[in-house]
Amino acid sequence: MNFSVVVRKLKQLFSIDELMLEGGGVLNGSFLNEDLIDELSLVIVPIVDGASNSVTLFEMDSSMKQQPSANFSLKSVEKLADDGLWLKYVTRRD
């Protein structure tokens, strides 16, 4: 699926200017690969389960045209209850 076309149609047909991705690694990787991510918001909590089959934040399918690595700049850090951290980044396009 071409997510650039999807985003453009959402803008044209429904005046949607912003999307929040709550997908898995493949959906996130697809949007990242098409340079459609402006911000990255991560919540880190001090819990470890030791699973070795965890999905990564960004997964790239072998059929995707690989783009250069994405770079992010730290925008803010917020300490949450129970020692969690909320990290906010903006995409660097340099």
PyMOL Python script that loads the backbone (N, CA, C, O; Angstrom):
from pymol import cmd

cmd.read_pdbstr("""\
ATOM      1  N   MET A   1       0.847  -1.170   0.000  1.00  0.00           N
ATOM      2  CA  MET A   1       0.000   0.000   0.000  1.00  0.00           C
ATOM      3  C   MET A   1       0.894   1.235   0.000  1.00  0.00           C
ATOM      4  O   MET A   1       1.897   1.284   0.711  1.00  0.00           O
ATOM      5  N   ASN A   2       0.533   2.206  -0.782  1.00  0.00           N
ATOM      6  CA  ASN A   2       1.282   3.456  -0.858  1.00  0.00           C
ATOM      7  C   ASN A   2       0.682   4.438   0.145  1.00  0.00           C
ATOM      8  O   ASN A   2      -0.360   5.040  -0.116  1.00  0.00           O
ATOM      9  N   PHE A   3       1.340   4.598   1.291  1.00  0.00           N
ATOM     10  CA  PHE A   3       0.797   5.441   2.347  1.00  0.00           C
ATOM     11  C   PHE A   3       0.885   6.927   2.017  1.00  0.00           C
ATOM     12  O   PHE A   3       0.141   7.723   2.589  1.00  0.00           O
ATOM     13  N   SER A   4       1.761   7.312   1.125  1.00  0.00           N
ATOM     14  CA  SER A   4       1.802   8.708   0.680  1.00  0.00           C
ATOM     15  C   SER A   4       0.488   9.072  -0.008  1.00  0.00           C
ATOM     16  O   SER A   4      -0.039  10.167   0.189  1.00  0.00           O
ATOM     17  N   VAL A   5      -0.033   8.158  -0.808  1.00  0.00           N
ATOM     18  CA  VAL A   5      -1.321   8.374  -1.481  1.00  0.00           C
ATOM     19  C   VAL A   5      -2.448   8.400  -0.451  1.00  0.00           C
ATOM     20  O   VAL A   5      -3.342   9.242  -0.531  1.00  0.00           O
ATOM     21  N   VAL A   6      -2.410   7.492   0.503  1.00  0.00           N
ATOM     22  CA  VAL A   6      -3.431   7.444   1.554  1.00  0.00           C
ATOM     23  C   VAL A   6      -3.475   8.766   2.315  1.00  0.00           C
ATOM     24  O   VAL A   6      -4.550   9.329   2.520  1.00  0.00           O
ATOM     25  N   VAL A   7      -2.321   9.259   2.731  1.00  0.00           N
ATOM     26  CA  VAL A   7      -2.254  10.513   3.484  1.00  0.00           C
ATOM     27  C   VAL A   7      -2.768  11.674   2.641  1.00  0.00           C
ATOM     28  O   VAL A   7      -3.507  12.525   3.135  1.00  0.00           O
ATOM     29  N   ARG A   8      -2.380  11.708   1.379  1.00  0.00           N
ATOM     30  CA  ARG A   8      -2.837  12.781   0.486  1.00  0.00           C
ATOM     31  C   ARG A   8      -4.360  12.744   0.322  1.00  0.00           C
ATOM     32  O   ARG A   8      -5.000  13.795   0.340  1.00  0.00           O
ATOM     33  N   LYS A   9      -4.949  11.557   0.161  1.00  0.00           N
ATOM     34  CA  LYS A   9      -6.400  11.435   0.013  1.00  0.00           C
ATOM     35  C   LYS A   9      -7.133  11.808   1.296  1.00  0.00           C
ATOM     36  O   LYS A   9      -8.198  12.424   1.237  1.00  0.00           O
ATOM     37  N   LEU A  10      -6.587  11.449   2.444  1.00  0.00           N
ATOM     38  CA  LEU A  10      -7.202  11.852   3.712  1.00  0.00           C
ATOM     39  C   LEU A  10      -7.237  13.369   3.842  1.00  0.00           C
ATOM     40  O   LEU A  10      -8.203  13.938   4.349  1.00  0.00           O
ATOM     41  N   LYS A  11      -6.177  14.013   3.380  1.00  0.00           N
ATOM     42  CA  LYS A  11      -6.111  15.480   3.405  1.00  0.00           C
ATOM     43  C   LYS A  11      -7.145  16.070   2.442  1.00  0.00           C
ATOM     44  O   LYS A  11      -7.905  16.962   2.816  1.00  0.00           O
ATOM     45  N   GLN A  12      -7.172  15.574   1.209  1.00  0.00           N
ATOM     46  CA  GLN A  12      -8.062  16.123   0.187  1.00  0.00           C
ATOM     47  C   GLN A  12      -9.540  15.871   0.488  1.00  0.00           C
ATOM     48  O   GLN A  12     -10.363  16.779   0.369  1.00  0.00           O
ATOM     49  N   LEU A  13      -9.871  14.653   0.874  1.00  0.00           N
ATOM     50  CA  LEU A  13     -11.264  14.275   1.040  1.00  0.00           C
ATOM     51  C   LEU A  13     -11.868  14.651   2.393  1.00  0.00           C
ATOM     52  O   LEU A  13     -13.060  14.940   2.493  1.00  0.00           O
ATOM     53  N   PHE A  14     -11.018  14.642   3.444  1.00  0.00           N
ATOM     54  CA  PHE A  14     -11.551  14.837   4.788  1.00  0.00           C
ATOM     55  C   PHE A  14     -10.869  15.959   5.568  1.00  0.00           C
ATOM     56  O   PHE A  14     -11.161  16.155   6.748  1.00  0.00           O
ATOM     57  N   SER A  15      -9.967  16.694   4.924  1.00  0.00           N
ATOM     58  CA  SER A  15      -9.230  17.804   5.565  1.00  0.00           C
ATOM     59  C   SER A  15      -8.471  17.358   6.811  1.00  0.00           C
ATOM     60  O   SER A  15      -8.346  18.115   7.774  1.00  0.00           O
ATOM     61  N   ILE A  16      -7.969  16.133   6.785  1.00  0.00           N
ATOM     62  CA  ILE A  16      -7.189  15.610   7.912  1.00  0.00           C
ATOM     63  C   ILE A  16      -5.741  16.045   7.730  1.00  0.00           C
ATOM     64  O   ILE A  16      -5.097  15.703   6.738  1.00  0.00           O
ATOM     65  N   ASP A  17      -5.236  16.807   8.707  1.00  0.00           N
ATOM     66  CA  ASP A  17      -3.869  17.331   8.634  1.00  0.00           C
ATOM     67  C   ASP A  17      -2.875  16.514   9.452  1.00  0.00           C
ATOM     68  O   ASP A  17      -1.680  16.510   9.156  1.00  0.00           O
ATOM     69  N   GLU A  18      -3.364  15.824  10.476  1.00  0.00           N
ATOM     70  CA  GLU A  18      -2.477  15.065  11.356  1.00  0.00           C
ATOM     71  C   GLU A  18      -3.045  13.675  11.608  1.00  0.00           C
ATOM     72  O   GLU A  18      -4.255  13.489  11.730  1.00  0.00           O
ATOM     73  N   LEU A  19      -2.143  12.711  11.681  1.00  0.00           N
ATOM     74  CA  LEU A  19      -2.493  11.340  12.034  1.00  0.00           C
ATOM     75  C   LEU A  19      -1.634  10.910  13.209  1.00  0.00           C
ATOM     76  O   LEU A  19      -0.486  11.333  13.339  1.00  0.00           O
ATOM     77  N   MET A  20      -2.190  10.075  14.053  1.00  0.00           N
ATOM     78  CA  MET A  20      -1.398   9.474  15.106  1.00  0.00           C
ATOM     79  C   MET A  20      -1.321   7.976  14.799  1.00  0.00           C
ATOM     80  O   MET A  20      -2.339   7.286  14.752  1.00  0.00           O
ATOM     81  N   LEU A  21      -0.113   7.495  14.594  1.00  0.00           N
ATOM     82  CA  LEU A  21       0.084   6.070  14.340  1.00  0.00           C
ATOM     83  C   LEU A  21       0.151   5.334  15.660  1.00  0.00           C
ATOM     84  O   LEU A  21       0.912   5.709  16.552  1.00  0.00           O
ATOM     85  N   GLU A  22      -0.626   4.309  15.780  1.00  0.00           N
ATOM     86  CA  GLU A  22      -0.540   3.424  16.940  1.00  0.00           C
ATOM     87  C   GLU A  22      -0.397   1.999  16.439  1.00  0.00           C
ATOM     88  O   GLU A  22      -0.935   1.050  17.009  1.00  0.00           O
ATOM     89  N   GLY A  23       0.343   1.887  15.357  1.00  0.00           N
ATOM     90  CA  GLY A  23       0.495   0.597  14.718  1.00  0.00           C
ATOM     91  C   GLY A  23       1.640  -0.202  15.308  1.00  0.00           C
ATOM     92  O   GLY A  23       2.293   0.208  16.267  1.00  0.00           O
ATOM     93  N   GLY A  24       1.853  -1.328  14.716  1.00  0.00           N
ATOM     94  CA  GLY A  24       2.997  -2.144  15.065  1.00  0.00           C
ATOM     95  C   GLY A  24       4.202  -1.731  14.248  1.00  0.00           C
ATOM     96  O   GLY A  24       4.168  -0.731  13.531  1.00  0.00           O
ATOM     97  N   GLY A  25       5.255  -2.500  14.360  1.00  0.00           N
ATOM     98  CA  GLY A  25       6.500  -2.171  13.696  1.00  0.00           C
ATOM     99  C   GLY A  25       6.413  -2.093  12.185  1.00  0.00           C
ATOM    100  O   GLY A  25       7.108  -1.280  11.576  1.00  0.00           O
ATOM    101  N   VAL A  26       5.568  -2.925  11.554  1.00  0.00           N
ATOM    102  CA  VAL A  26       5.464  -2.929  10.095  1.00  0.00           C
ATOM    103  C   VAL A  26       4.767  -1.664   9.608  1.00  0.00           C
ATOM    104  O   VAL A  26       5.238  -1.029   8.665  1.00  0.00           O
ATOM    105  N   LEU A  27       3.646  -1.285  10.237  1.00  0.00           N
ATOM    106  CA  LEU A  27       2.951  -0.057   9.846  1.00  0.00           C
ATOM    107  C   LEU A  27       3.845   1.158  10.102  1.00  0.00           C
ATOM    108  O   LEU A  27       3.968   2.028   9.240  1.00  0.00           O
ATOM    109  N   ASN A  28       4.463   1.220  11.272  1.00  0.00           N
ATOM    110  CA  ASN A  28       5.372   2.328  11.584  1.00  0.00           C
ATOM    111  C   ASN A  28       6.523   2.390  10.576  1.00  0.00           C
ATOM    112  O   ASN A  28       6.883   3.468  10.103  1.00  0.00           O
ATOM    113  N   GLY A  29       7.089   1.243  10.257  1.00  0.00           N
ATOM    114  CA  GLY A  29       8.193   1.184   9.302  1.00  0.00           C
ATOM    115  C   GLY A  29       7.769   1.624   7.914  1.00  0.00           C
ATOM    116  O   GLY A  29       8.544   2.262   7.201  1.00  0.00           O
ATOM    117  N   SER A  30       6.542   1.288   7.523  1.00  0.00           N
ATOM    118  CA  SER A  30       6.036   1.697   6.216  1.00  0.00           C
ATOM    119  C   SER A  30       5.917   3.215   6.126  1.00  0.00           C
ATOM    120  O   SER A  30       6.315   3.807   5.122  1.00  0.00           O
ATOM    121  N   PHE A  31       5.378   3.845   7.156  1.00  0.00           N
ATOM    122  CA  PHE A  31       5.264   5.302   7.170  1.00  0.00           C
ATOM    123  C   PHE A  31       6.642   5.950   7.230  1.00  0.00           C
ATOM    124  O   PHE A  31       6.887   6.951   6.556  1.00  0.00           O
ATOM    125  N   LEU A  32       7.534   5.394   8.022  1.00  0.00           N
ATOM    126  CA  LEU A  32       8.894   5.926   8.116  1.00  0.00           C
ATOM    127  C   LEU A  32       9.608   5.817   6.776  1.00  0.00           C
ATOM    128  O   LEU A  32      10.300   6.746   6.359  1.00  0.00           O
ATOM    129  N   ASN A  33       9.442   4.697   6.111  1.00  0.00           N
ATOM    130  CA  ASN A  33      10.104   4.463   4.834  1.00  0.00           C
ATOM    131  C   ASN A  33       9.628   5.429   3.751  1.00  0.00           C
ATOM    132  O   ASN A  33      10.359   5.700   2.799  1.00  0.00           O
ATOM    133  N   GLU A  34       8.405   5.952   3.892  1.00  0.00           N
ATOM    134  CA  GLU A  34       7.881   6.923   2.934  1.00  0.00           C
ATOM    135  C   GLU A  34       8.044   8.364   3.440  1.00  0.00           C
ATOM    136  O   GLU A  34       7.445   9.290   2.893  1.00  0.00           O
ATOM    137  N   ASP A  35       8.853   8.542   4.480  1.00  0.00           N
ATOM    138  CA  ASP A  35       9.160   9.867   5.041  1.00  0.00           C
ATOM    139  C   ASP A  35       7.897  10.605   5.473  1.00  0.00           C
ATOM    140  O   ASP A  35       7.746  11.797   5.207  1.00  0.00           O
ATOM    141  N   LEU A  36       6.991   9.891   6.140  1.00  0.00           N
ATOM    142  CA  LEU A  36       5.717  10.460   6.562  1.00  0.00           C
ATOM    143  C   LEU A  36       5.636  10.689   8.074  1.00  0.00           C
ATOM    144  O   LEU A  36       4.561  10.980   8.597  1.00  0.00           O
ATOM    145  N   ILE A  37       6.753  10.562   8.769  1.00  0.00           N
ATOM    146  CA  ILE A  37       6.740  10.758  10.220  1.00  0.00           C
ATOM    147  C   ILE A  37       7.437  12.063  10.554  1.00  0.00           C
ATOM    148  O   ILE A  37       8.607  12.259  10.226  1.00  0.00           O
ATOM    149  N   ASP A  38       6.701  12.959  11.217  1.00  0.00           N
ATOM    150  CA  ASP A  38       7.241  14.256  11.626  1.00  0.00           C
ATOM    151  C   ASP A  38       7.684  14.251  13.077  1.00  0.00           C
ATOM    152  O   ASP A  38       8.627  14.953  13.442  1.00  0.00           O
ATOM    153  N   GLU A  39       7.011  13.467  13.904  1.00  0.00           N
ATOM    154  CA  GLU A  39       7.323  13.404  15.329  1.00  0.00           C
ATOM    155  C   GLU A  39       7.288  11.962  15.805  1.00  0.00           C
ATOM    156  O   GLU A  39       6.603  11.115  15.231  1.00  0.00           O
ATOM    157  N   LEU A  40       8.035  11.705  16.859  1.00  0.00           N
ATOM    158  CA  LEU A  40       8.084  10.385  17.470  1.00  0.00           C
ATOM    159  C   LEU A  40       7.892  10.566  18.966  1.00  0.00           C
ATOM    160  O   LEU A  40       8.612  11.337  19.601  1.00  0.00           O
ATOM    161  N   SER A  41       6.934   9.865  19.523  1.00  0.00           N
ATOM    162  CA  SER A  41       6.632   9.951  20.947  1.00  0.00           C
ATOM    163  C   SER A  41       6.813   8.564  21.548  1.00  0.00           C
ATOM    164  O   SER A  41       6.137   7.617  21.148  1.00  0.00           O
ATOM    165  N   LEU A  42       7.719   8.444  22.503  1.00  0.00           N
ATOM    166  CA  LEU A  42       8.011   7.151  23.133  1.00  0.00           C
ATOM    167  C   LEU A  42       7.772   7.236  24.631  1.00  0.00           C
ATOM    168  O   LEU A  42       8.191   8.191  25.285  1.00  0.00           O
ATOM    169  N   VAL A  43       7.109   6.246  25.157  1.00  0.00           N
ATOM    170  CA  VAL A  43       6.954   6.127  26.602  1.00  0.00           C
ATOM    171  C   VAL A  43       7.763   4.903  27.030  1.00  0.00           C
ATOM    172  O   VAL A  43       7.563   3.796  26.529  1.00  0.00           O
ATOM    173  N   ILE A  44       8.670   5.132  27.959  1.00  0.00           N
ATOM    174  CA  ILE A  44       9.523   4.051  28.465  1.00  0.00           C
ATOM    175  C   ILE A  44       9.155   3.804  29.919  1.00  0.00           C
ATOM    176  O   ILE A  44       9.139   4.725  30.736  1.00  0.00           O
ATOM    177  N   VAL A  45       8.863   2.556  30.224  1.00  0.00           N
ATOM    178  CA  VAL A  45       8.548   2.189  31.606  1.00  0.00           C
ATOM    179  C   VAL A  45       9.557   1.146  32.076  1.00  0.00           C
ATOM    180  O   VAL A  45      10.002   0.313  31.287  1.00  0.00           O
ATOM    181  N   PRO A  46       9.918   1.188  33.350  1.00  0.00           N
ATOM    182  CA  PRO A  46      10.940   0.264  33.855  1.00  0.00           C
ATOM    183  C   PRO A  46      10.382  -1.126  34.160  1.00  0.00           C
ATOM    184  O   PRO A  46      10.351  -1.567  35.309  1.00  0.00           O
ATOM    185  N   ILE A  47       9.944  -1.801  33.098  1.00  0.00           N
ATOM    186  CA  ILE A  47       9.419  -3.163  33.219  1.00  0.00           C
ATOM    187  C   ILE A  47      10.117  -4.012  32.164  1.00  0.00           C
ATOM    188  O   ILE A  47      10.208  -3.610  31.004  1.00  0.00           O
ATOM    189  N   VAL A  48      10.600  -5.164  32.550  1.00  0.00           N
ATOM    190  CA  VAL A  48      11.288  -6.054  31.624  1.00  0.00           C
ATOM    191  C   VAL A  48      10.639  -7.426  31.719  1.00  0.00           C
ATOM    192  O   VAL A  48      10.436  -7.960  32.809  1.00  0.00           O
ATOM    193  N   ASP A  49      10.311  -7.996  30.536  1.00  0.00           N
ATOM    194  CA  ASP A  49       9.726  -9.336  30.567  1.00  0.00           C
ATOM    195  C   ASP A  49      10.685 -10.406  30.048  1.00  0.00           C
ATOM    196  O   ASP A  49      10.419 -11.597  30.216  1.00  0.00           O
ATOM    197  N   GLY A  50      11.782 -10.013  29.426  1.00  0.00           N
ATOM    198  CA  GLY A  50      12.782 -10.968  28.971  1.00  0.00           C
ATOM    199  C   GLY A  50      12.405 -11.736  27.713  1.00  0.00           C
ATOM    200  O   GLY A  50      13.111 -12.671  27.335  1.00  0.00           O
ATOM    201  N   ALA A  51      11.303 -11.365  27.052  1.00  0.00           N
ATOM    202  CA  ALA A  51      10.883 -12.078  25.840  1.00  0.00           C
ATOM    203  C   ALA A  51      11.855 -11.806  24.702  1.00  0.00           C
ATOM    204  O   ALA A  51      12.303 -10.674  24.520  1.00  0.00           O
ATOM    205  N   SER A  52      12.176 -12.836  23.943  1.00  0.00           N
ATOM    206  CA  SER A  52      13.101 -12.672  22.822  1.00  0.00           C
ATOM    207  C   SER A  52      12.370 -12.484  21.497  1.00  0.00           C
ATOM    208  O   SER A  52      13.007 -12.272  20.465  1.00  0.00           O
ATOM    209  N   ASN A  53      11.038 -12.559  21.514  1.00  0.00           N
ATOM    210  CA  ASN A  53      10.265 -12.428  20.272  1.00  0.00           C
ATOM    211  C   ASN A  53       9.536 -11.086  20.183  1.00  0.00           C
ATOM    212  O   ASN A  53       8.538 -10.971  19.471  1.00  0.00           O
ATOM    213  N   SER A  54      10.015 -10.095  20.883  1.00  0.00           N
ATOM    214  CA  SER A  54       9.371  -8.785  20.881  1.00  0.00           C
ATOM    215  C   SER A  54       9.524  -8.126  19.514  1.00  0.00           C
ATOM    216  O   SER A  54      10.557  -8.247  18.855  1.00  0.00           O
ATOM    217  N   VAL A  55       8.469  -7.427  19.108  1.00  0.00           N
ATOM    218  CA  VAL A  55       8.482  -6.704  17.839  1.00  0.00           C
ATOM    219  C   VAL A  55       9.223  -5.387  18.042  1.00  0.00           C
ATOM    220  O   VAL A  55       9.102  -4.750  19.089  1.00  0.00           O
ATOM    221  N   THR A  56       9.988  -4.987  17.035  1.00  0.00           N
ATOM    222  CA  THR A  56      10.693  -3.715  17.126  1.00  0.00           C
ATOM    223  C   THR A  56       9.738  -2.576  16.799  1.00  0.00           C
ATOM    224  O   THR A  56       8.640  -2.807  16.293  1.00  0.00           O
ATOM    225  N   LEU A  57      10.150  -1.367  17.083  1.00  0.00           N
ATOM    226  CA  LEU A  57       9.334  -0.186  16.867  1.00  0.00           C
ATOM    227  C   LEU A  57       9.117   0.083  15.379  1.00  0.00           C
ATOM    228  O   LEU A  57       8.039   0.517  14.973  1.00  0.00           O
ATOM    229  N   PHE A  58      10.146  -0.176  14.570  1.00  0.00           N
ATOM    230  CA  PHE A  58      10.070   0.022  13.128  1.00  0.00           C
ATOM    231  C   PHE A  58      10.581  -1.222  12.430  1.00  0.00           C
ATOM    232  O   PHE A  58      11.743  -1.595  12.589  1.00  0.00           O
ATOM    233  N   GLU A  59       9.716  -1.867  11.655  1.00  0.00           N
ATOM    234  CA  GLU A  59      10.083  -3.058  10.893  1.00  0.00           C
ATOM    235  C   GLU A  59      10.055  -2.698   9.407  1.00  0.00           C
ATOM    236  O   GLU A  59       9.106  -2.068   8.942  1.00  0.00           O
ATOM    237  N   MET A  60      11.071  -3.088   8.672  1.00  0.00           N
ATOM    238  CA  MET A  60      11.112  -2.856   7.233  1.00  0.00           C
ATOM    239  C   MET A  60      10.973  -4.190   6.520  1.00  0.00           C
ATOM    240  O   MET A  60      11.754  -5.114   6.751  1.00  0.00           O
ATOM    241  N   ASP A  61       9.985  -4.283   5.663  1.00  0.00           N
ATOM    242  CA  ASP A  61       9.762  -5.480   4.865  1.00  0.00           C
ATOM    243  C   ASP A  61      10.806  -5.528   3.752  1.00  0.00           C
ATOM    244  O   ASP A  61      11.224  -4.484   3.250  1.00  0.00           O
ATOM    245  N   SER A  62      11.221  -6.707   3.371  1.00  0.00           N
ATOM    246  CA  SER A  62      12.252  -6.844   2.338  1.00  0.00           C
ATOM    247  C   SER A  62      11.800  -6.322   0.974  1.00  0.00           C
ATOM    248  O   SER A  62      12.632  -6.038   0.113  1.00  0.00           O
ATOM    249  N   SER A  63      10.485  -6.195   0.774  1.00  0.00           N
ATOM    250  CA  SER A  63       9.980  -5.692  -0.505  1.00  0.00           C
ATOM    251  C   SER A  63      10.017  -4.162  -0.596  1.00  0.00           C
ATOM    252  O   SER A  63       9.823  -3.599  -1.673  1.00  0.00           O
ATOM    253  N   MET A  64      10.267  -3.493   0.535  1.00  0.00           N
ATOM    254  CA  MET A  64      10.296  -2.027   0.543  1.00  0.00           C
ATOM    255  C   MET A  64      11.602  -1.501  -0.026  1.00  0.00           C
ATOM    256  O   MET A  64      12.670  -2.074   0.188  1.00  0.00           O
ATOM    257  N   LYS A  65      11.494  -0.399  -0.753  1.00  0.00           N
ATOM    258  CA  LYS A  65      12.697   0.298  -1.200  1.00  0.00           C
ATOM    259  C   LYS A  65      13.310   0.963   0.035  1.00  0.00           C
ATOM    260  O   LYS A  65      12.689   1.821   0.662  1.00  0.00           O
ATOM    261  N   GLN A  66      14.512   0.564   0.367  1.00  0.00           N
ATOM    262  CA  GLN A  66      15.139   1.067   1.589  1.00  0.00           C
ATOM    263  C   GLN A  66      15.594   2.514   1.431  1.00  0.00           C
ATOM    264  O   GLN A  66      16.322   2.856   0.499  1.00  0.00           O
ATOM    265  N   GLN A  67      15.155   3.340   2.348  1.00  0.00           N
ATOM    266  CA  GLN A  67      15.514   4.753   2.381  1.00  0.00           C
ATOM    267  C   GLN A  67      16.679   4.940   3.357  1.00  0.00           C
ATOM    268  O   GLN A  67      16.976   4.046   4.150  1.00  0.00           O
ATOM    269  N   PRO A  68      17.338   6.106   3.299  1.00  0.00           N
ATOM    270  CA  PRO A  68      18.382   6.390   4.282  1.00  0.00           C
ATOM    271  C   PRO A  68      17.812   6.387   5.706  1.00  0.00           C
ATOM    272  O   PRO A  68      16.608   6.556   5.898  1.00  0.00           O
ATOM    273  N   SER A  69      18.661   6.198   6.675  1.00  0.00           N
ATOM    274  CA  SER A  69      18.229   6.186   8.068  1.00  0.00           C
ATOM    275  C   SER A  69      17.555   7.493   8.441  1.00  0.00           C
ATOM    276  O   SER A  69      17.935   8.561   7.961  1.00  0.00           O
ATOM    277  N   ALA A  70      16.551   7.399   9.301  1.00  0.00           N
ATOM    278  CA  ALA A  70      15.852   8.588   9.796  1.00  0.00           C
ATOM    279  C   ALA A  70      16.582   9.097  11.036  1.00  0.00           C
ATOM    280  O   ALA A  70      17.058   8.314  11.859  1.00  0.00           O
ATOM    281  N   ASN A  71      16.659  10.393  11.152  1.00  0.00           N
ATOM    282  CA  ASN A  71      17.286  11.024  12.314  1.00  0.00           C
ATOM    283  C   ASN A  71      16.256  11.855  13.055  1.00  0.00           C
ATOM    284  O   ASN A  71      15.410  12.505  12.441  1.00  0.00           O
ATOM    285  N   PHE A  72      16.333  11.831  14.362  1.00  0.00           N
ATOM    286  CA  PHE A  72      15.399  12.571  15.198  1.00  0.00           C
ATOM    287  C   PHE A  72      16.166  13.443  16.180  1.00  0.00           C
ATOM    288  O   PHE A  72      17.269  13.100  16.605  1.00  0.00           O
ATOM    289  N   SER A  73      15.563  14.582  16.535  1.00  0.00           N
ATOM    290  CA  SER A  73      16.125  15.470  17.556  1.00  0.00           C
ATOM    291  C   SER A  73      15.187  15.472  18.754  1.00  0.00           C
ATOM    292  O   SER A  73      13.966  15.528  18.606  1.00  0.00           O
ATOM    293  N   LEU A  74      15.777  15.409  19.938  1.00  0.00           N
ATOM    294  CA  LEU A  74      14.986  15.390  21.159  1.00  0.00           C
ATOM    295  C   LEU A  74      14.282  16.726  21.360  1.00  0.00           C
ATOM    296  O   LEU A  74      14.918  17.780  21.364  1.00  0.00           O
ATOM    297  N   LYS A  75      12.970  16.671  21.525  1.00  0.00           N
ATOM    298  CA  LYS A  75      12.145  17.868  21.729  1.00  0.00           C
ATOM    299  C   LYS A  75      11.877  18.091  23.210  1.00  0.00           C
ATOM    300  O   LYS A  75      11.961  19.217  23.701  1.00  0.00           O
ATOM    301  N   SER A  76      11.547  16.998  23.930  1.00  0.00           N
ATOM    302  CA  SER A  76      11.267  17.132  25.362  1.00  0.00           C
ATOM    303  C   SER A  76      11.331  15.773  26.055  1.00  0.00           C
ATOM    304  O   SER A  76      11.224  14.719  25.428  1.00  0.00           O
ATOM    305  N   VAL A  77      11.508  15.844  27.366  1.00  0.00           N
ATOM    306  CA  VAL A  77      11.500  14.658  28.221  1.00  0.00           C
ATOM    307  C   VAL A  77      10.617  14.973  29.417  1.00  0.00           C
ATOM    308  O   VAL A  77      10.749  16.028  30.037  1.00  0.00           O
ATOM    309  N   GLU A  78       9.726  14.062  29.732  1.00  0.00           N
ATOM    310  CA  GLU A  78       8.853  14.252  30.896  1.00  0.00           C
ATOM    311  C   GLU A  78       8.910  13.011  31.763  1.00  0.00           C
ATOM    312  O   GLU A  78       8.732  11.893  31.280  1.00  0.00           O
ATOM    313  N   LYS A  79       9.161  13.216  33.055  1.00  0.00           N
ATOM    314  CA  LYS A  79       9.154  12.085  33.993  1.00  0.00           C
ATOM    315  C   LYS A  79       7.712  11.781  34.356  1.00  0.00           C
ATOM    316  O   LYS A  79       6.952  12.676  34.725  1.00  0.00           O
ATOM    317  N   LEU A  80       7.342  10.519  34.249  1.00  0.00           N
ATOM    318  CA  LEU A  80       5.988  10.075  34.543  1.00  0.00           C
ATOM    319  C   LEU A  80       5.924   9.377  35.891  1.00  0.00           C
ATOM    320  O   LEU A  80       6.951   9.077  36.501  1.00  0.00           O
ATOM    321  N   ALA A  81       4.720   9.128  36.340  1.00  0.00           N
ATOM    322  CA  ALA A  81       4.540   8.372  37.583  1.00  0.00           C
ATOM    323  C   ALA A  81       5.174   6.992  37.432  1.00  0.00           C
ATOM    324  O   ALA A  81       5.290   6.474  36.321  1.00  0.00           O
ATOM    325  N   ASP A  82       5.574   6.416  38.525  1.00  0.00           N
ATOM    326  CA  ASP A  82       6.187   5.079  38.542  1.00  0.00           C
ATOM    327  C   ASP A  82       7.473   5.019  37.727  1.00  0.00           C
ATOM    328  O   ASP A  82       7.805   3.975  37.166  1.00  0.00           O
ATOM    329  N   ASP A  83       8.201   6.142  37.661  1.00  0.00           N
ATOM    330  CA  ASP A  83       9.525   6.233  37.048  1.00  0.00           C
ATOM    331  C   ASP A  83       9.551   6.022  35.534  1.00  0.00           C
ATOM    332  O   ASP A  83      10.594   5.675  34.980  1.00  0.00           O
ATOM    333  N   GLY A  84       8.447   6.221  34.875  1.00  0.00           N
ATOM    334  CA  GLY A  84       8.426   6.160  33.420  1.00  0.00           C
ATOM    335  C   GLY A  84       8.947   7.461  32.825  1.00  0.00           C
ATOM    336  O   GLY A  84       9.027   8.479  33.512  1.00  0.00           O
ATOM    337  N   LEU A  85       9.296   7.420  31.559  1.00  0.00           N
ATOM    338  CA  LEU A  85       9.741   8.600  30.833  1.00  0.00           C
ATOM    339  C   LEU A  85       8.937   8.736  29.549  1.00  0.00           C
ATOM    340  O   LEU A  85       8.643   7.747  28.878  1.00  0.00           O
ATOM    341  N   TRP A  86       8.585   9.974  29.215  1.00  0.00           N
ATOM    342  CA  TRP A  86       7.917  10.267  27.951  1.00  0.00           C
ATOM    343  C   TRP A  86       8.881  11.111  27.136  1.00  0.00           C
ATOM    344  O   TRP A  86       9.144  12.267  27.467  1.00  0.00           O
ATOM    345  N   LEU A  87       9.405  10.524  26.069  1.00  0.00           N
ATOM    346  CA  LEU A  87      10.372  11.186  25.202  1.00  0.00           C
ATOM    347  C   LEU A  87       9.675  11.627  23.927  1.00  0.00           C
ATOM    348  O   LEU A  87       8.971  10.841  23.293  1.00  0.00           O
ATOM    349  N   LYS A  88       9.868  12.870  23.558  1.00  0.00           N
ATOM    350  CA  LYS A  88       9.280  13.391  22.327  1.00  0.00           C
ATOM    351  C   LYS A  88      10.403  13.865  21.416  1.00  0.00           C
ATOM    352  O   LYS A  88      11.299  14.602  21.830  1.00  0.00           O
ATOM    353  N   TYR A  89      10.330  13.425  20.174  1.00  0.00           N
ATOM    354  CA  TYR A  89      11.358  13.757  19.168  1.00  0.00           C
ATOM    355  C   TYR A  89      10.693  14.378  17.941  1.00  0.00           C
ATOM    356  O   TYR A  89       9.524  14.108  17.662  1.00  0.00           O
ATOM    357  N   VAL A  90      11.417  15.186  17.229  1.00  0.00           N
ATOM    358  CA  VAL A  90      10.985  15.685  15.926  1.00  0.00           C
ATOM    359  C   VAL A  90      11.968  15.133  14.882  1.00  0.00           C
ATOM    360  O   VAL A  90      13.155  14.945  15.147  1.00  0.00           O
ATOM    361  N   THR A  91      11.433  14.889  13.711  1.00  0.00           N
ATOM    362  CA  THR A  91      12.245  14.365  12.624  1.00  0.00           C
ATOM    363  C   THR A  91      13.206  15.442  12.122  1.00  0.00           C
ATOM    364  O   THR A  91      12.796  16.570  11.848  1.00  0.00           O
ATOM    365  N   ARG A  92      14.473  15.090  12.005  1.00  0.00           N
ATOM    366  CA  ARG A  92      15.466  15.995  11.415  1.00  0.00           C
ATOM    367  C   ARG A  92      15.542  15.710   9.935  1.00  0.00           C
ATOM    368  O   ARG A  92      15.725  14.566   9.518  1.00  0.00           O
ATOM    369  N   ARG A  93      15.405  16.730   9.162  1.00  0.00           N
ATOM    370  CA  ARG A  93      15.507  16.587   7.705  1.00  0.00           C
ATOM    371  C   ARG A  93      16.649  17.451   7.230  1.00  0.00           C
ATOM    372  O   ARG A  93      16.436  18.548   6.714  1.00  0.00           O
ATOM    373  N   ASP A  94      17.884  16.949   7.406  1.00  0.00           N
ATOM    374  CA  ASP A  94      19.051  17.721   6.974  1.00  0.00           C
ATOM    375  C   ASP A  94      19.873  16.992   5.950  1.00  0.00           C
ATOM    376  O   ASP A  94      20.889  17.513   5.489  1.00  0.00           O
TER     377      ASP A  94
END
""", "prot")
cmd.dss("prot")
cmd.show_as("cartoon", "prot")
cmd.util.cbc("prot")
cmd.orient("prot")
